[in-house]
Amino acid sequence: MTPKKTSKGMVAGNVIMWVVALLFLFPAVWIVLCSFKPGNELFSLPPTLFPKNPSFSSYLTTWQQNNFLHYFVNSMIVAVASTLITLLINTMAGFAFAKYRFKGRDFIFMALLTTMMLPTEVIMRPTFTVVSALGLYNTLWGVIIPPIATPTGIFLMRQYFMGVPDSLLESARIDGAGEVRIFATMMVPLAKPVISTLTILSFMWRWNDYVWPMLVISDESKYTMQLAIANLVGELSIDWNTLLCASVISMVPMLIVFALFQKQIIASVMTSGLKEG
């Protein structure tokens, strides 16, 4: 293939990727722009992309009158606490499955993977029964604890640690390092790319979760953002301005988390990992 043809192929590929990216971004951009429109502009015909008279009043109303700051804090508590505990448990479990040999290890891991094939609805009832029995119903801990040990997270961590040479661990043990020190000072730093990926996934899952908080939380003061947003949809009417503003606000934390950890994900793609010498 000639360089000229190669260049044309790269240009065509880039154009296609930009078009696809814009198609995916358009709904989000539309919501953001509509959140600044007054109520009479939202349903005007023909529709306009940019607001003619931009207004921030709906954002002030959303925060002050609808108590969304409180719901935002609840969601942050749930998402941050659940993500931190998820990282701790899944990282340790993945390390154990990858680097330790114990009776029934492979069977336990395969049994864990089979739970990924089960629909979430199947395990909701027994999980709810356990949560109620532990006295966690209608508490934020009832939302935080059940999903922290995710099969997806354990699988990601285990597969990454499998690529770390055993010789590194043996060298550290010969030098007198304990297992806790090896895990904390060697394995965790090496796993930054996959930890960053799991951080984004876990935060996104917990922040956007609606069904499980709806089952566990009955007190409105403990609502998360998603429950509060769903509550704006009334039987006879919908407050579209507040709904759009709340939706935009709910996007911000995920964008921030992705911006903070994207460098680690890019680094994991650019590097080939460790190889056994």
Steps between C-alpha positions, in 0.01 A plus 500: 500500500640839400544783754240705313237228535594452864458873564157502336395200708607672824312816405185301420530311829542820698198657329286198581612504866423872532156451349422213737633699798281799410195275467561365850568847644202673342236384755716617790573835330130542424406444866763748619386771257131440574565537874574869438178558306194660660190285509340667199803415281514129579206408278522779244469406133723477316739392779824692544832356608623802697280688752386843383476635855735293719391478861666357813188535713405133459833392652445726801148363541626143476758550776300721734135400474528132409771418756724340238814593692391250767431229241833578333683446830317169554606381155861606561508310829363187334719519189827592675464258793389213278782565251770513768382177663459338158860585408633360828307173491530431127871580490576264789275228358651531153851480647410190700345321202798587279799437726399259777431130473234362732251216493197573285647820354402432140157368595425807712616730222286323239201508733559872542510551125172315451323765706582747220258305281210543742261791440510756777131445568568137601722594795306806613251314718753298703725805527208709625417229757858507633506880511172508694619230742816701573296811578635693201165569337440872444864586564774613264710202611229277358576656163879503542582150625323245271674584170855554629637153416434497126595196286600741224743683728653179635537366146673818380742507792577128480574511128731799545691343789541180300722700265737607779804267508516271803874568514429851630309360795765238570773767495304713746446202733872416489574860599277451805185680388175374652186425301327820608800708400528322165134567428497863615835623370552285192179356358269797554733752330546261207122467467428874474359477143248227582420660836422823316273311261318331787468834680322655203274197450411466867430871547286504186305191609429633848431859393251396231338219699126543529327165553690385810475833689130509409451163672709576807423867569152610608588821685511796259775668703731210403422511128788496254513726194343241272205444732452875537513551122245221444280663763473811281292306250148540629186313402343800330789741442878517464721786607721489192730787594586349837526154348750616238709697751510207743606268215785733406613524862501120525741480203767721658648257758544224241677738264732609782582140598571406140722806452699412813566137404511506121880541494545168678268326252686649204828389658369144528419502129835650398710255699522129441528402866758290676642192337678205656867529419 
